[in-house]
Amino acid sequence: MKVADFDLAYIKGDKALRGKGTCNYRAPELKDKTCCIPKATDIYSAGIILFAFKTGGYPYLEDCNIEGHNLYQMMLTQDKKFWDAHEKIQKKKLKFEDSFKELFFSMVKAAPEQRISIAQIKQSAWYNGPTYGHDECVKKLLEYKVQVVDSKRK
């Protein structure tokens, strides 16, 4: 699987930031133009993508409350009610493993210097947890009503 279109992905040796980031994926320091640790902005964006892959939606919408919930602020303050608010908004019980919650929150911490590193992500319990085989992946994708094209039929 490939993830692309980081408006502002950090490249080793970069001295300055030129982009503004993609709305709903950009780290707070990028939005506020106070970025000092470019690698940390990519970790933040990867955390947002991880959430989207896991849930099929955004963890928040920038500058927008949803059903009275400021999900952005709840996420940044690591409020445990963040998960309850998502269940209420989506009107269904969501199955988030504690290891997933821990990894996600560690990737989207408000302070960039406190965010987890790639090496630490690779050591996390969720990252090292169970994976799906081909048939299980197809089943899960169909549950999310995603069109699946079997590469063997091409």
C-alpha positions as CSV (number, residue, x, y, z in Angstrom):
1,M,0.0,0.0,0.0
2,K,1.3,3.5,-0.8
3,V,0.4,6.7,0.9
4,A,1.1,9.8,-1.2
5,D,0.4,13.6,-1.4
6,F,2.0,14.9,1.7
7,D,2.0,18.6,0.7
8,L,5.0,19.1,2.9
9,A,6.8,15.8,3.6
10,Y,10.1,16.3,5.3
11,I,13.2,15.3,3.4
12,K,16.4,14.7,5.4
13,G,18.5,17.9,5.2
14,D,15.6,20.3,4.6
15,K,16.3,23.6,6.2
16,A,13.0,25.4,5.5
17,L,9.4,24.6,5.0
18,R,7.6,25.9,1.9
19,G,4.1,24.4,2.1
20,K,1.2,25.0,4.4
21,G,0.1,21.4,4.7
22,T,-3.2,19.8,3.8
23,C,-6.3,20.8,5.7
24,N,-7.3,18.2,8.3
25,Y,-4.0,16.4,8.0
26,R,-1.5,19.1,9.0
27,A,0.1,19.4,12.4
28,P,-0.9,22.4,14.6
29,E,2.6,23.9,14.3
30,L,2.4,23.8,10.5
31,K,-1.0,25.5,10.5
32,D,0.3,28.2,12.9
33,K,3.6,28.5,10.9
34,T,5.7,27.8,14.0
35,C,7.2,24.5,12.8
36,C,10.7,23.7,14.1
37,I,10.8,19.9,13.8
38,P,9.7,18.9,10.2
39,K,9.9,15.2,10.9
40,A,7.3,15.5,13.7
41,T,4.8,17.1,11.2
42,D,5.0,13.9,9.1
43,I,4.4,11.7,12.1
44,Y,1.3,13.8,12.9
45,S,0.0,13.5,9.4
46,A,0.6,9.8,9.4
47,G,-1.4,9.5,12.6
48,I,-4.3,11.2,10.9
49,I,-4.0,8.8,8.0
50,L,-3.8,5.9,10.4
51,F,-7.1,7.0,12.0
52,A,-8.7,7.4,8.6
53,F,-7.6,3.9,7.5
54,K,-8.9,2.4,10.7
55,T,-12.2,4.2,10.9
56,G,-13.1,5.4,7.4
57,G,-13.2,9.1,8.5
58,Y,-11.3,12.0,9.9
59,P,-10.5,12.3,13.6
60,Y,-11.7,16.0,13.4
61,L,-12.4,18.7,10.8
62,E,-10.3,21.8,11.1
63,D,-12.0,24.9,12.5
64,C,-15.3,23.0,12.9
65,N,-17.2,21.5,15.8
66,I,-19.2,18.4,15.0
67,E,-22.5,17.9,16.9
68,G,-21.1,20.3,19.5
69,H,-17.8,18.5,19.9
70,N,-14.5,20.2,19.4
71,L,-12.8,17.0,18.3
72,Y,-9.6,18.8,17.4
73,Q,-9.1,20.1,20.9
74,M,-10.2,16.8,22.4
75,M,-7.6,15.0,20.3
76,L,-4.8,17.4,21.1
77,T,-5.5,17.3,24.9
78,Q,-5.8,13.5,24.7
79,D,-9.3,13.6,26.2
80,K,-10.6,10.1,26.7
81,K,-14.1,11.5,25.7
82,F,-12.7,11.9,22.2
83,W,-13.5,8.2,21.5
84,D,-17.0,8.5,23.1
85,A,-17.7,11.5,20.9
86,H,-16.8,9.6,17.8
87,E,-19.2,6.8,18.8
88,K,-22.0,9.3,19.4
89,I,-21.4,11.1,16.1
90,Q,-21.2,7.9,14.1
91,K,-24.1,6.4,16.0
92,K,-22.4,3.1,16.5
93,K,-20.1,1.3,18.8
94,L,-16.5,1.6,17.6
95,K,-14.0,-1.1,18.4
96,F,-10.7,0.7,19.1
97,E,-8.0,-1.4,20.8
98,D,-6.2,0.3,23.6
99,S,-3.0,-0.2,21.7
100,F,-4.5,1.6,18.7
101,K,-5.6,4.5,20.9
102,E,-2.2,4.8,22.5
103,L,-0.4,4.7,19.2
104,F,-2.7,7.3,17.6
105,F,-2.5,9.7,20.5
106,S,1.3,9.3,20.6
107,M,1.5,10.4,17.0
108,V,-0.8,13.4,17.2
109,K,0.5,15.0,20.4
110,A,0.1,18.8,20.5
111,A,3.8,19.3,21.2
112,P,5.9,18.0,18.3
113,E,8.9,17.2,20.5
114,Q,6.6,14.7,22.4
115,R,5.5,12.8,19.4
116,I,6.6,9.2,18.9
117,S,9.4,8.4,16.4
118,I,9.2,6.0,13.5
119,A,11.4,3.6,15.4
120,Q,9.0,3.8,18.4
121,I,6.0,3.3,16.1
122,K,7.6,0.1,14.8
123,Q,7.9,-1.1,18.4
124,S,4.3,-0.3,19.4
125,A,1.9,-3.1,20.4
126,W,-0.6,-2.2,17.7
127,Y,2.0,-2.0,14.9
128,N,3.2,-5.5,16.0
129,G,-0.3,-6.9,16.5
130,P,-2.2,-9.3,14.2
131,T,-2.4,-8.7,10.5
132,Y,-5.0,-9.9,7.9
133,G,-4.4,-12.3,5.1
134,H,-5.8,-11.7,1.6
135,D,-9.2,-13.2,2.3
136,E,-9.6,-11.4,5.6
137,C,-8.6,-8.1,3.9
138,V,-11.2,-8.5,1.2
139,K,-13.9,-9.3,3.8
140,K,-12.9,-6.2,5.9
141,L,-12.9,-4.0,2.8
142,L,-16.3,-5.2,1.7
143,E,-17.6,-4.5,5.2
144,Y,-16.6,-0.9,4.6
145,K,-18.2,-1.1,1.1
146,V,-14.9,-0.5,-0.7
147,Q,-14.8,-1.8,-4.2
148,V,-12.2,-4.6,-4.3
149,V,-10.4,-5.5,-7.6
150,D,-8.7,-8.8,-7.5
151,S,-5.3,-8.4,-9.0
152,K,-5.3,-12.0,-10.3
153,R,-8.2,-11.0,-12.7
154,K,-6.3,-8.3,-14.5
